[in-house]
Amino acid sequence: MARLGIHRDFLEDLIDLERPVQRKVLSAIRKFEQATHASIHLEKLANVRDDRLKSIRIDRSVRGIVLAPESGDHFTLMKVLPHDDAYAWAARRQLSVNAASGHIEIRDSVAIETATEELAKATTVPVPERLFSHVPDEDLIRLGIDEQVRTFARLLTDIAPLEAIKGYLPGTQYDALYGLAAGLSVQELIRELDFRADGETIDPDDIARAVERTPSRITFVEGPEELMDLFEKPFALWRVYLHPTQRQVAYGSYSGPAQVTGGPGTGKTVVAVHRARHLAAQGGRVLLTTFTSTLAESLRDSLRLLESDAEVLERIDVRHVDSIAARIVRDRHGPYAILRDAEEQHQWRRVIRRRGVQYNETFLAEEWRQVVLAQDLRSLDNYLAARRRGRGRRLGPLQRTQIWHVISEFERELGDRGARTYETVCADATRILSEQSDKPYDHVIVDEAQDLHPVRWRLLRALVPPGRNDLFIVGDTHQRIYDNRVSLQVVGVHVAGRSTRLKISYRTTSEILKWSRGVLAGEEIQDLDGGTDSLRGFRSDMHGPTPELVGTATKTDELRTLTAKVRTWLNAGVEPGEIGVAARSGPLAQEAARALEQAGIPARHLSRNQGLVEDRVPTMTMHRMKGLEFRCVAVIGAGEHQLPDPRSVRSVEDDELTHAHDLQRELCTLYVACTRAREVLHISWHGDPSPFLSDLASARR
Ligand SMILES: Nc1ncnc2c1ncn2[C@@H]1O[C@H](COP(=O)(O)OP(=O)(O)OP(=O)(O)O)[C@@H](O)[C@H]1O
């Protein structure tokens, strides 16, 4: 039986075909796969540069292009297109084996030749002043840049002609040149592009072996069932084609906790889900967890897309952190009540009145959460000696003693009422776990790690015995939208030497990323290890329109503008469920849903636990956008009085640092909402624009 590889481009083409044609593709491939002499189904192509490319008939008007090496029965489905397009595509293409990575690569030789000739005519800049004049030939060769591409690269004086022929160049060679132009060193690129071929000597003529070495572009199917499964979900490419770095981190083995960081849409969640499957398939008990129940639900959906084996799935527990804590505490102590925000404030006020202290409930609640609970301080002496990281107002020993007594009284009252907060549930669960030697999991995988409070980290640490592949942590501190800052080292999680950054966004266009990064420009973002995080090297290879910013006089006008925009998207063929509308506040998001409905556009406000539906435009808070993505996103209410949300920014008088953190969190929330857009981003406000936007506008001037 033929060994069948499916190229990523093939599945991308398949999505664009009509359903009946898609079915014909499947049946043609099945016949081909099951034939004893598969090659009899293949037709030789005339006028091709590479005669290893053959065609296969799908129906009267559609052809598949197959890579068929001279010998053996390894076949790869490369493209599926209307008859003439398929032939034209094949005529210009040439296959080769990348000398550095050993991967199979494909190029449009004709386009590269033409571009080289044109550039040679246009380039007047002397050789020493050109873009890659500082890079010797041997370095380009080490990066797998072959002669044809080198000739082109040597003519470049800026990056634009390179970007213009991106689609025609072998992908890895483009990435290497782009990386060099962006200032990465040869060493950095070698690491990043996974040029390791496991020490194997690379034979440029061994196409079959090169195909096997290219799992980021070509996947092999084992039989009809796998083929069906692949063809039924061609949109979920991440299931089978991972970037080499993604694959390396998801399937690696680590001597202790490992961390994956990266900007929005770089596939961190994808990596987390692959990792969960990988560890469970090896027999481990796995916890795949995150911050909220909605995010856990979407992790569950992704996992089900990736894995159907019930035995493997059974070994993976997908739950948000608080629900694990709740289960452990309930099992030991029985049911308990959770203290809601308003009740907590009342309780603080009561204690303040009784004790007659001058601190208000906001300050004390913060001090309790960010210092006492965060550092697990259990005595006055510990509190007196503690470093109050993240707190701005200085406190002397007398003040600390006074505050400690207030906090102790607050905690006592909590205990007397049999009530808990989410944080104390986690702390109690950690204590229960620390008393037992048997831990519930072998591996814990954490998504959206940036939003977890230290008490939750201690719980996660306690859920799994320290050792190989114990914790796998995925997050992006630029997307921190809750009030939690942590240094992993302080909570006993050491990732040094086991941290990887993903750099390519698979979601968002370069234009949307650039604009959104502007939102955070100049902000110092604290990473999970006590240092500063950076977005260096983070990029997207996709392009689209620049985000549109629109201000109106009144809210009614703004909602009218929104309705018109959404209608334009729908008229252009975007499905209602592919559009997302985000506001900082719930009530404005609700109003937007009503305005859309009144204009005859099916819409629905998405509250916390509701899922998306295909036939309605969802409106939601910016926080609810986390974990989602849409072709088109409208961010509304980006006005002076809505963003930052005045109720969420504590006063500078209460605590200067808390105030600064609140402002940064609001910026990050806007950043998260904007980076949910895959193709188009529209931002609007009424009245004066948010200071966040005016800053952007003045920075651009
Ligand atoms: N290797 C891949 N091939 C194709 N698509 C991919 C790949 N990796 C990720 N994606 C797609 O990119 C999008 C973003 O992926 P994912 O949600 O995992 O990113 P993320 O880094 O967790 O994003 P964020 O931090 O913004 O939540 C998804 O649509 C996902 O399917």
The ligand as an SDF file (V2000), in Angstrom:
LIG
                    3D

 31 33  0  0  0  0  0  0  0  0999 V2000
    0.9460   25.3390   13.8710 N   0  0  0  0  0  0  0  0  0  0  0  0
   -0.1880   25.9480   13.6130 C   0  0  0  0  0  0  0  0  0  0  0  0
   -0.7840   25.8090   12.4120 N   0  0  0  0  0  0  0  0  0  0  0  0
   -1.9410   26.4160   12.1330 C   0  0  0  0  0  0  0  0  0  0  0  0
   -2.6070   27.2000   12.9750 N   0  0  0  0  0  0  0  0  0  0  0  0
   -2.0760   27.3810   14.1850 C   0  0  0  0  0  0  0  0  0  0  0  0
   -0.8410   26.7700   14.5700 C   0  0  0  0  0  0  0  0  0  0  0  0
   -0.5720   27.1480   15.8280 N   0  0  0  0  0  0  0  0  0  0  0  0
   -1.5850   27.9540   16.2100 C   0  0  0  0  0  0  0  0  0  0  0  0
   -2.4820   28.0800   15.2360 N   0  0  0  0  0  0  0  0  0  0  0  0
   -3.7230   28.8720   15.2440 C   0  0  0  0  0  0  0  0  0  0  0  0
   -3.4190   30.1600   15.7410 O   0  0  0  0  0  0  0  0  0  0  0  0
   -4.4750   30.6420   16.5430 C   0  0  0  0  0  0  0  0  0  0  0  0
   -3.9370   31.0200   17.8930 C   0  0  0  0  0  0  0  0  0  0  0  0
   -3.5150   29.8630   18.5940 O   0  0  0  0  0  0  0  0  0  0  0  0
   -3.5750   29.8000   20.1790 P   0  0  0  0  0  0  0  0  0  0  0  0
   -4.9130   30.1850   20.6620 O   0  0  0  0  0  0  0  0  0  0  0  0
   -3.0090   28.4980   20.6200 O   0  0  0  0  0  0  0  0  0  0  0  0
   -2.5450   30.9670   20.4910 O   0  0  0  0  0  0  0  0  0  0  0  0
   -2.1630   31.5900   21.9000 P   0  0  0  0  0  0  0  0  0  0  0  0
   -0.7130   31.8820   21.8340 O   0  0  0  0  0  0  0  0  0  0  0  0
   -2.6280   30.7060   23.0120 O   0  0  0  0  0  0  0  0  0  0  0  0
   -2.9870   32.9320   21.8420 O   0  0  0  0  0  0  0  0  0  0  0  0
   -3.4070   33.9590   23.0060 P   0  0  0  0  0  0  0  0  0  0  0  0
   -2.2320   34.1320   23.9090 O   0  0  0  0  0  0  0  0  0  0  0  0
   -3.7200   35.2000   22.2620 O   0  0  0  0  0  0  0  0  0  0  0  0
   -4.5950   33.3980   23.6920 O   0  0  0  0  0  0  0  0  0  0  0  0
   -5.5180   29.5390   16.5640 C   0  0  0  0  0  0  0  0  0  0  0  0
   -6.4860   29.7900   15.5740 O   0  0  0  0  0  0  0  0  0  0  0  0
   -4.7380   28.3010   16.2210 C   0  0  0  0  0  0  0  0  0  0  0  0
   -5.5430   27.3250   15.6260 O   0  0  0  0  0  0  0  0  0  0  0  0
  1  2  1  0
  2  3  1  0
  2  7  2  0
  3  4  2  0
  4  5  1  0
  5  6  2  0
  6  7  1  0
  6 10  1  0
  7  8  1  0
  8  9  2  0
  9 10  1  0
 10 11  1  0
 11 12  1  0
 11 30  1  0
 12 13  1  0
 13 14  1  0
 13 28  1  0
 14 15  1  0
 15 16  1  0
 16 17  2  0
 16 18  1  0
 16 19  1  0
 19 20  1  0
 20 21  2  0
 20 22  1  0
 20 23  1  0
 23 24  1  0
 24 25  2  0
 24 26  1  0
 24 27  1  0
 28 29  1  0
 28 30  1  0
 30 31  1  0
M  END
$$$$
